[in-house]
Amino acid sequence: MEEKNSTQVHMFLLLGFPALPDLHVLFSIVFLLTYILTVLENVVIVALIKTNCELYKPMSFFLGHLSFIEVWYVSVTIPKLLANFIAEDRSISFVGCMTQLFFFSSFMCTECVLISAMAYDHYVAICQPLRYPVMMTYQMCVYLVVVSWFSGFTVSLIKISFISELNFCGPHVIIHFFCDVSPVLNLACTDTSLAEMVDFVLALFILLVPL
């Protein structure tokens, strides 16, 4: 990739929805209500599973963790989006952008592996029902959840370590409402082939290895 500018960028600008400035108030209300409902319904699910003894089952255990992930998954992006709408300050620091990208990627990868664990639970319940109580013990469920969290955050850490080492320079406008991999890589003024290859390989690892 050709050099665009030798000046290192320390701040990014989240473009968001520039084509619809008159609808920012409406968008703010819609996103706020959606965010509140998403958080509330997932918190209710977690609370019901924790307080109801009849739900102490593998699938409910996985569902509780999935709901917990979902709360943080939306909390990584939506509050910043709402702040951009209200304060009309779309800037985000380099560290803030990398942090948002790390947690967004971590929760996304963790969710993918956890869904694979839920699929495995379904497989055992349907194809080997007599062995289900022996195979899907509490210890096995904890093991699968720990593997999901560990693999998700480890993969994301490796990915971000490569992206953060790139040299970013002008223009510093991210064509998105949050820091995602592709929009951020588009701002790099150094060769991104290694970071893109790492991102691709790790994505295959998360999608195919649990299968």
RAQUIHU-V597193 format. One record per residue. PHI is phi in whole degrees, -180 to 180 (NA if undefined). PSI is psi in radians with two decimals (999 if undefined). OMEGA is omega as a letter, one per 40 degrees, with the letter a starting at -180 (* if undefined). Layout:
{{PHI:PSI:OMEGA} {PHI:PSI:OMEGA}}
This chain:
{{NA:2.41:a} {-74:2.64:i} {-69:2.27:i} {-100:-0.72:a} {-164:2.39:a} {-83:-0.11:a} {-80:2.18:i} {-74:2.34:a} {-90:2.25:i} {-110:-0.17:i} {-134:2.50:i} {-116:2.80:i} {-120:2.05:i} {-82:2.00:a} {-69:-0.65:i} {68:-2.15:a} {-120:1.30:a} {-71:-0.40:a} {-77:-0.22:a} {-128:1.04:a} {-66:-0.51:a} {-73:-0.25:a} {-104:0.21:a} {-63:-0.66:i} {-64:-0.78:i} {-63:-0.77:i} {-61:-0.70:a} {-60:-0.78:i} {-65:-0.79:a} {-63:-0.83:a} {-67:-0.64:i} {-65:-0.82:i} {-63:-0.75:i} {-62:-0.74:i} {-64:-0.81:a} {-62:-0.78:a} {-64:-0.72:i} {-63:-0.78:a} {-66:-0.79:a} {-63:-0.81:a} {-66:-0.61:i} {-75:-0.61:i} {-66:-0.68:i} {-63:-0.74:i} {-61:-0.82:i} {-62:-0.75:a} {-65:-0.72:i} {-63:-0.73:a} {-67:-0.65:a} {-73:-0.52:a} {-100:-0.23:a} {-105:1.97:a} {-63:-0.52:a} {-69:-0.25:a} {-99:0.19:i} {-79:1.19:i} {-129:2.76:a} {-52:-0.83:a} {-64:-0.70:i} {-66:-0.64:i} {-61:-0.81:i} {-67:-0.70:a} {-64:-0.65:i} {-62:-0.76:i} {-68:-0.62:i} {-64:-0.71:i} {-67:-0.67:i} {-62:-0.74:i} {-63:-0.71:a} {-62:-0.64:i} {-60:-0.84:a} {-75:-0.51:a} {-60:-0.82:i} {-79:-0.44:a} {-73:-0.29:i} {-73:-0.57:a} {-112:-0.76:a} {-65:-0.79:i} {-57:-0.71:i} {-66:-0.68:i} {-62:-0.78:i} {-64:-0.67:i} {-64:-0.65:i} {-65:-0.68:i} {-67:-0.78:a} {-76:-0.88:a} {-86:-0.24:a} {57:0.48:i} {-112:1.77:a} {-92:0.13:a} {-77:2.62:i} {-146:2.37:a} {-70:2.84:i} {-60:-0.78:i} {-64:-0.73:i} {-63:-0.68:i} {-66:-0.80:i} {-65:-0.62:i} {-66:-0.80:i} {-62:-0.75:i} {-64:-0.69:a} {-63:-0.87:a} {-71:-0.66:i} {-60:-0.82:i} {-66:-0.68:a} {-63:-0.84:a} {-67:-0.62:i} {-65:-0.80:i} {-67:-0.71:i} {-62:-0.73:i} {-63:-0.70:i} {-62:-0.80:a} {-68:-0.66:i} {-66:-0.66:i} {-64:-0.62:i} {-65:-0.66:i} {-64:-0.67:i} {-66:-0.64:i} {-66:-0.66:i} {-64:-0.70:i} {-61:-0.75:i} {-63:-0.74:a} {-60:-0.82:a} {-65:-0.71:a} {-64:-0.62:a} {-88:-0.78:a} {-89:-0.45:a} {-135:1.09:a} {-62:-0.58:a} {-71:-0.50:a} {-95:-0.04:a} {-57:-0.85:a} {-62:-0.51:a} {-80:-0.68:a} {-80:-0.75:a} {-98:1.13:i} {-79:2.99:i} {-62:-0.67:i} {-64:-0.69:i} {-66:-0.70:i} {-64:-0.75:i} {-63:-0.72:i} {-61:-0.80:a} {-65:-0.67:i} {-68:-0.76:i} {-62:-0.74:i} {-63:-0.68:i} {-62:-0.87:a} {-65:-0.77:a} {-65:-0.82:a} {-66:-0.71:a} {-62:-0.84:a} {-74:-0.58:i} {-67:-0.81:i} {-60:-0.76:a} {-66:-0.69:i} {-63:-0.75:i} {-63:-0.77:a} {-61:-0.83:a} {-69:-0.56:i} {-62:-0.62:i} {-75:-0.72:a} {-67:-0.71:a} {-69:-0.33:i} {-81:-0.17:i} {-72:2.75:i} {-96:2.03:a} {-104:2.34:i} {-145:3.09:a} {-60:2.62:e} {-74:2.65:a} {-109:0.45:a} {-96:2.12:i} {-91:2.07:a} {-83:1.21:a} {-170:2.98:i} {-99:0.04:i} {-154:2.97:a} {-81:1.87:i} {-115:2.90:a} {-60:-0.99:a} {-61:-0.86:i} {-60:-0.61:i} {-71:-0.75:i} {-62:-0.53:i} {-66:-0.31:a} {-92:-0.12:a} {-73:2.43:i} {-107:0.25:i} {-120:3.01:a} {-63:2.18:a} {-105:0.13:a} {-61:-0.69:a} {-68:-0.79:i} {-63:-0.68:i} {-68:-0.68:i} {-66:-0.75:i} {-62:-0.76:i} {-61:-0.73:a} {-67:-0.80:a} {-65:-0.75:a} {-68:-0.58:i} {-65:-0.73:i} {-63:-0.68:i} {-61:-0.80:a} {-67:-0.65:a} {-83:-0.63:a} {-101:-0.65:a} {-60:-0.78:i} {-61:-0.38:i} {-71:999:*}}
